[in-house]
Amino acid sequence: MKKVMVITFHSVPNYGAVLQAYALCNVLRQIGFDVHLIDYQPKSISKGDSDSPLHKKFADFRKKHLPLTPQVFTNLNQLNGVDADVLVCGSDQIWNFAKSKARKNMDAFLLNFGPDSAIRISYAASTGGVGFPKEYHDKISECLASFQNISVRERTSLKDVGEVTDKSIDITVDPTVLCDDYPEADITCYELPEKYIVTYCLQASPVFLDAVHRVKTLYNLPVVNIGDTAAGLADKSLTSLGPDEWICLLRQSECVVTNSFHGTVFSIKVKKNFLSVPLLRKKKNKIYGLQEKLYRKGYRKAWCLPGNSIMRNRLFANWSSKNDRISSFLRLSGLNSRLYDYPDSIDFVGRPIDYDNVMQKIKYEKDESIRFLHKVLKGN
């Protein structure tokens, strides 16, 4: 049985990062490999209050559900001692080298370690839609030359990687899409309302807060915010959930409002009504900046979007490049309408989604990605 070693972001208290690591290892094991997740925890990634309730929940989940190597690796020299038949990097934004966490660990996430004889592949790696810094093009190209196969998650990543290598590049779905079996937990201890809307927020922009307000008005239900970014209109906020609890909160909700890629993916996986809100480029958006300052100073209606359509369009013109991962998956699923672009009406959010049709569309892409793994790892 081939020994497969996976390296990715997994040691951070981020639901998407940990669940995609779980999913990829689980799928590779089902295909028939001896799978190990390299417990790579350099200081540049594994920061934060390790004694906080949130960090403890994540640490418990990783220990219980991830096939971690016994050794914790903190630098490239240690990684050079890794023994493997196959080295896999991915998924998530491991190739977003505009971020210091990825850039400081470029060699690790480009598999520039381990035995020369090992097969090297990437699975659904993402550049974050921002491109590679030009000063690193030669280094990235040199590392990718040792890869047998390369796959990325989005078309923007395909373009970015294509600028530094002539190798064939496949697009594959995020590993969370491939996996159907996730751990879940008992959440009765949280005294939740009988029915509720869930918000999972990465950026409390005026657009997000406006969407939450409109969905809350439509459903006339309390809002439970999950995650450590306040959503502003929440009736209850849970900031220290484990990944298994996080999935349960989504599953038991009536509707989800999120601006997270993995929040969107799991809303679909648990077959919920949902609204996916675009992220904005804060530094280049004066309207965003003004409204955010007012909101933080206590002017709670500052999240209301301007009624003037020109002003509103200027706000939406500054979408972040990070939205490509969300919009790509919504197109794949046939759920483009669930990306919030300030429609005149959001009544459609209350209508059921034809998930039989959605899952059929996802199944095709899922099967193609599984075939990619079989082809590159088993030769069939």
C-alpha positions in Angstrom: 0.0 0.0 0.0 1.4 3.4 -1.0 2.3 5.8 1.7 0.8 9.2 1.0 1.8 12.3 3.0 -0.4 15.3 2.8 0.6 18.9 3.7 -1.8 21.8 4.0 -3.2 24.4 6.3 -4.6 22.5 9.2 -3.1 23.9 12.5 -5.2 27.1 12.5 -8.6 27.6 14.1 -10.4 27.9 10.8 -13.4 25.7 10.0 -12.7 25.5 6.2 -9.0 24.8 6.7 -9.5 21.9 9.1 -12.4 20.4 7.3 -10.8 20.4 3.9 -7.8 18.6 5.5 -10.1 16.1 7.0 -11.9 15.6 3.7 -8.8 15.1 1.6 -7.3 12.6 3.9 -10.6 10.7 4.2 -11.0 10.5 0.4 -7.5 9.3 -0.1 -7.9 6.6 2.5 -11.2 5.5 0.8 -9.3 5.2 -2.5 -6.9 2.8 -0.8 -3.8 4.6 0.5 -2.0 4.7 3.8 -2.6 8.4 4.5 -0.8 10.7 6.9 -1.3 14.4 7.4 2.1 16.1 8.1 1.6 17.9 11.4 3.4 21.0 10.1 3.2 23.8 12.7 5.8 26.5 12.0 5.5 29.6 14.3 4.4 31.7 11.3 1.2 29.7 11.0 0.5 28.3 14.5 0.0 31.5 16.4 -2.7 32.6 18.8 -3.9 31.8 22.3 -3.5 28.0 22.4 -5.3 28.0 25.8 -8.5 29.7 24.5 -11.7 27.6 24.3 -11.7 27.9 20.5 -8.1 26.6 20.1 -8.8 23.8 22.5 -11.9 22.7 20.5 -9.9 22.7 17.3 -7.0 20.8 18.9 -9.3 18.2 20.2 -10.9 17.8 16.7 -7.5 17.5 15.0 -6.3 14.9 17.5 -9.5 12.8 17.2 -10.2 13.0 13.5 -7.0 13.8 11.5 -4.4 11.2 10.7 -1.6 13.3 12.0 2.1 12.3 12.0 3.4 11.5 15.5 6.1 14.1 14.9 5.3 17.8 14.8 7.3 19.6 12.1 8.3 23.2 12.6 10.8 23.9 9.8 12.0 22.7 6.4 15.0 20.8 7.7 12.7 18.5 9.7 10.5 18.0 6.6 13.4 16.8 4.6 13.3 13.6 6.8 9.7 12.8 5.7 9.5 9.4 4.1 6.7 8.9 1.5 5.8 7.3 -1.8 3.5 10.2 -2.6 3.6 13.8 -1.5 0.3 15.8 -1.8 -0.1 19.6 -1.2 -3.5 21.1 -0.9 -6.2 22.2 -0.8 -7.1 25.7 0.2 -5.0 28.8 -0.3 -1.6 27.2 0.3 -0.3 28.9 -2.9 -1.6 32.4 -1.9 1.9 33.7 -1.6 0.7 37.3 -1.2 -0.1 36.1 2.4 2.9 36.0 4.7 1.8 32.6 6.2 2.0 30.9 2.8 5.0 32.9 1.6 7.1 32.1 4.6 6.4 28.4 4.0 6.7 28.4 0.3 9.1 25.5 0.1 6.9 23.4 2.3 3.7 24.1 0.3 5.6 23.6 -3.0 6.8 20.2 -1.8 10.4 21.2 -1.9 11.4 18.5 0.6 11.3 14.7 1.0 12.8 11.9 -1.2 13.4 12.7 -4.9 11.7 9.4 -5.7 8.3 10.5 -4.3 5.5 11.4 -6.6 4.5 15.0 -6.1 1.0 16.4 -6.9 -1.2 19.3 -5.8 -4.9 18.8 -5.2 -7.2 21.8 -5.6 -4.5 24.3 -4.5 -5.6 27.9 -4.6 -3.6 31.1 -5.2 -6.4 33.2 -3.6 -7.0 34.9 -7.0 -4.2 37.4 -6.4 -1.4 35.9 -8.6 2.1 35.1 -7.6 4.5 37.9 -6.6 6.8 38.3 -9.6 10.0 38.1 -7.5 9.1 34.4 -6.7 8.2 33.3 -10.3 11.5 31.5 -10.9 11.5 29.7 -7.6 7.9 28.6 -8.0 8.6 27.4 -11.5 11.6 25.4 -10.3 9.6 23.7 -7.6 6.7 22.9 -9.9 9.1 21.2 -12.3 9.3 18.3 -9.9 5.5 17.8 -9.8 4.0 14.9 -11.7 0.5 16.4 -11.7 -0.9 19.8 -10.8 -4.6 20.6 -10.0 -6.0 23.9 -8.8 -9.4 24.9 -7.4 -10.4 27.9 -9.5 -9.9 29.4 -13.0 -8.0 32.3 -11.5 -5.6 29.9 -9.9 -5.3 28.1 -13.3 -4.3 31.4 -14.9 -1.8 32.2 -12.1 -0.1 28.8 -12.1 -0.1 28.7 -15.9 2.1 31.8 -15.9 5.0 29.9 -14.2 4.8 26.4 -15.7 4.2 24.7 -19.0 2.8 21.6 -17.3 -0.8 20.5 -17.8 -3.1 21.9 -15.0 -6.4 20.4 -14.0 -9.2 22.1 -12.1 -10.6 20.0 -9.3 -13.2 20.7 -6.7 -12.4 21.5 -3.1 -12.0 18.3 -1.1 -14.9 19.2 1.2 -17.1 18.6 -1.9 -15.7 15.1 -2.3 -16.3 13.9 1.3 -19.8 13.0 2.5 -19.0 11.7 5.9 -18.2 14.4 8.6 -18.1 14.1 12.4 -20.9 15.9 14.2 -21.5 16.8 17.8 -24.2 17.3 20.4 -25.1 21.0 20.5 -28.0 20.8 23.0 -25.8 22.6 25.5 -26.1 25.9 23.6 -29.8 26.6 24.4 -30.6 27.5 20.8 -34.0 28.8 19.6 -36.3 26.2 18.1 -35.8 27.8 14.6 -33.1 30.2 13.7 -31.0 31.8 10.9 -27.2 31.2 11.0 -24.7 33.8 10.0 -21.0 32.9 9.4 -19.1 36.0 8.6 -15.5 36.6 7.6 -16.0 40.4 6.9 -18.7 42.4 8.6 -19.2 44.7 5.6 -22.2 46.9 5.1 -23.2 44.6 2.3 -23.2 41.5 4.6 -25.1 43.3 7.4 -27.7 44.6 4.9 -28.2 41.0 3.6 -28.6 39.7 7.2 -31.1 42.4 8.0 -33.2 41.6 4.9 -33.1 37.8 5.5 -34.0 38.3 9.2 -37.0 40.4 8.1 -38.1 37.9 5.5 -37.9 34.9 7.9 -38.9 36.7 11.1 -36.5 34.5 13.0 -33.6 35.1 15.5 -30.1 35.1 14.2 -27.3 32.9 15.6 -23.8 34.0 14.6 -21.2 31.3 14.5 -17.5 32.2 14.3 -15.4 34.9 15.8 -16.4 37.8 13.5 -19.4 39.6 14.8 -22.3 39.9 12.4 -23.9 42.9 14.0 -27.5 41.7 14.0 -27.1 38.5 15.9 -29.5 37.6 18.7 -27.0 35.0 19.9 -23.3 34.6 19.1 -21.2 31.4 19.5 -17.5 32.1 19.1 -15.9 28.9 20.4 -17.4 26.1 18.3 -15.5 23.0 17.2 -15.7 22.1 13.5 -18.1 19.2 14.3 -20.4 21.7 16.2 -20.1 24.2 13.4 -21.5 21.7 10.9 -24.4 20.8 13.3 -25.4 24.5 13.7 -25.6 24.9 9.9 -27.5 21.6 9.5 -30.1 22.6 12.1 -30.7 26.1 10.8 -33.6 27.4 8.6 -31.3 29.5 6.5 -27.6 30.5 6.3 -26.1 33.9 5.4 -22.4 33.8 4.8 -19.5 35.4 2.9 -17.2 32.4 3.4 -16.4 29.9 0.6 -16.6 26.9 3.0 -19.6 28.4 4.6 -21.3 28.3 1.2 -20.0 24.8 0.4 -21.4 23.4 3.6 -24.7 25.2 3.3 -25.1 23.3 0.1 -23.9 20.0 1.5 -26.4 20.2 4.3 -29.1 21.3 1.8 -30.1 24.6 3.4 -31.6 27.8 2.0 -28.8 30.2 2.0 -27.4 33.6 0.7 -23.8 34.0 -0.2 -22.5 37.6 0.2 -19.5 39.0 -1.7 -16.4 40.1 0.1 -15.3 43.7 -0.6 -11.9 45.2 -1.0 -11.9 47.4 2.1 -8.8 49.6 1.4 -10.1 50.7 -2.0 -13.7 51.3 -1.0 -14.5 54.7 0.6 -18.2 53.9 1.1 -17.3 50.7 2.9 -14.8 52.6 5.1 -17.2 55.3 6.1 -20.0 52.9 6.9 -17.7 50.6 8.9 -16.5 53.5 11.0 -20.0 54.7 11.7 -21.0 51.1 12.6 -18.1 50.6 15.0 -19.0 53.9 16.7 -22.5 52.7 17.4 -24.5 54.0 14.6 -26.3 50.7 14.1 -28.1 51.7 10.9 -24.8 52.5 9.2 -25.0 49.1 7.6 -27.9 50.2 5.4 -26.8 50.4 1.8 -27.2 53.8 0.1 -30.5 54.1 -1.7 -28.9 55.9 -4.6 -28.2 53.2 -7.3 -25.0 54.9 -8.4 -23.5 54.9 -4.9 -24.7 51.3 -4.5 -23.0 50.2 -7.7 -19.8 51.8 -6.6 -19.9 49.8 -3.5 -20.4 46.5 -5.4 -17.8 47.5 -8.0 -15.1 46.8 -5.4 -15.7 43.1 -5.0 -12.7 41.3 -3.7 -10.9 38.8 -6.0 -11.6 36.3 -3.3 -15.1 36.0 -4.5 -14.0 33.9 -7.5 -13.9 30.8 -5.4 -17.5 31.4 -4.2 -18.9 32.4 -7.6 -17.2 29.5 -9.4 -18.7 27.0 -7.0 -22.2 28.6 -7.3 -22.0 28.4 -11.1 -20.9 24.8 -10.9 -23.9 24.1 -8.6 -26.4 26.1 -10.8 -27.0 28.4 -7.8 -25.7 31.7 -9.3 -28.8 33.5 -7.9 -27.7 32.8 -4.4 -24.8 35.3 -4.7 -26.1 38.5 -3.1 -25.9 41.4 -5.6 -28.5 43.6 -3.9 -31.5 42.5 -5.8 -34.8 44.5 -5.5 -36.3 41.5 -3.7 -34.9 38.6 -1.8 -38.1 36.6 -1.6 -36.3 33.8 -3.5 -34.2 33.1 -0.3 -37.4 31.8 1.3 -38.1 29.4 -1.5 -36.8 25.8 -1.4 -33.8 24.9 -3.5 -34.1 21.9 -5.9 -31.3 20.0 -4.2 -31.8 16.9 -6.3 -30.8 18.9 -9.4 -28.0 20.7 -7.6 -26.5 17.4 -6.3 -26.6 15.9 -9.7 -24.6 18.8 -11.1 -22.1 18.6 -8.3 -21.8 14.8 -8.7 -20.4 15.2 -12.2 -17.6 17.5 -11.0 -17.0 15.3 -7.9 -16.7 12.2 -10.0 -14.2 14.0 -12.3 -12.1 15.0 -9.4 -12.1 11.5 -7.9 -11.0 10.2 -11.4 -8.2 12.7 -11.3 -6.9 11.2 -8.0 -7.3 7.7 -9.3 -5.4 8.5 -12.5 -2.5 10.3 -10.9 -2.1 8.1 -7.9 -3.1 4.6 -9.1 -2.6 5.0 -12.9 -6.3 4.1 -13.7 
